[in-house]
Amino acid sequence: MNKSERPDGWWYPWIFVGAFAIIFAVNGTMAYFAVSTWSGLETKDYYKEGIGYNDTLHQRSQQAELGWTSTLSYENIPVANDARAGQLRLHFTDKDGRAIEGLYINALAVRPIQEGFDQELIFTYRGKGLYAANVTLPLPGLWELRYTAKRKDQLFKMRQRVQIR
């Protein structure tokens, strides 16, 4: 055998080296994107909410005793200078199906997959249990409406999702 000739299979170890190099490159890329993109943190005061979890359970049981239901709807109502304008509507009924009046509604429209587009909304009473808020949501897609409805000492909290086109 000549010194310049290599034996058969001399490159087999390089198959393993190449495979591990590909694995390290892919894992490194995934680790980079996992650390540098959206954190996924949904709740800012998660520690305080965790401590107050029993209070949350108590509030939910009181809400269930109220028997209130709410229905969320959205209608696109374009205006001359804003084609994305629309109206979010909440309809509230009690456990007997009667309209609920006199609510103060505090609401926040949240884009679940993207930060920086949250909007606080003002709902006004329109009659027969209907409350409405004029809104211009900047992006189409899925939005979550987080709202609290209060009347005297009664409290109703809800999260509902709506598709905006």
RAKAQUI-V169846 format. One record per residue. SS is DSSP state (H for helix, E for strand, L for the rest). PSI is psi as a letter, one per 30 degrees, with the letter a starting at -180 (NA if undefined). NEAR is the number of other C-alpha atoms within 12 Angstrom. Layout:
<<SS,PSI,NEAR> <SS,PSI,NEAR>>
//
This chain:
<<L,k,7> <L,k,6> <L,f,6> <L,f,6> <L,k,9> <L,l,10> <L,l,11> <L,k,8> <L,g,10> <L,f,10> <L,f,12> <H,e,12> <H,f,11> <H,f,12> <H,e,13> <H,e,12> <H,e,13> <H,e,14> <H,e,14> <H,e,15> <H,e,14> <H,e,14> <H,e,14> <H,e,14> <H,e,14> <H,e,14> <H,e,14> <H,e,15> <H,e,14> <H,e,14> <H,e,13> <H,e,13> <H,e,13> <H,e,13> <H,e,12> <H,f,11> <L,a,14> <L,k,15> <L,f,14> <L,g,14> <L,j,13> <L,e,15> <L,k,12> <L,e,11> <L,h,11> <H,e,12> <H,e,10> <H,e,13> <H,e,15> <H,e,14> <H,e,12> <L,g,14> <H,e,14> <H,e,13> <H,e,14> <H,e,18> <H,e,16> <H,e,14> <H,e,21> <H,e,20> <H,e,16> <H,e,18> <H,e,24> <H,e,19> <H,e,16> <H,e,23> <L,g,21> <L,k,31> <E,l,26> <E,k,30> <E,k,24> <E,k,27> <E,l,25> <E,k,31> <E,k,23> <E,k,23> <L,i,21> <L,k,17> <E,l,14> <L,e,8> <L,g,9> <E,j,14> <L,f,17> <L,g,23> <E,k,24> <E,a,24> <E,k,27> <E,k,37> <E,k,33> <E,k,43> <E,k,32> <E,k,36> <E,l,23> <L,a,22> <L,f,16> <L,g,12> <L,g,15> <L,k,17> <E,k,24> <L,k,31> <L,l,25> <L,g,21> <L,k,33> <E,k,28> <E,k,34> <E,k,28> <E,l,32> <E,k,30> <E,k,35> <E,k,30> <L,j,27> <L,f,27> <L,g,19> <L,k,21> <L,l,18> <L,g,14> <L,g,19> <L,k,23> <E,k,24> <E,k,22> <E,k,27> <E,j,25> <L,k,30> <E,l,25> <E,k,23> <E,f,19> <E,l,17> <L,h,19> <L,g,28> <E,k,27> <E,k,36> <E,l,31> <E,k,34> <E,k,26> <E,k,32> <E,j,29> <L,k,38> <L,f,23> <L,k,24> <L,l,19> <E,a,18> <E,k,21> <E,k,31> <E,k,30> <E,j,38> <E,j,27> <E,l,32> <E,k,27> <E,k,35> <E,k,23> <E,j,18> <L,c,11> <L,g,13> <E,k,23> <E,k,27> <E,j,35> <E,k,30> <E,l,28> <E,k,23> <E,k,28> <E,k,23> <E,k,27> <E,k,23> <E,k,27> <L,NA,20>>
//
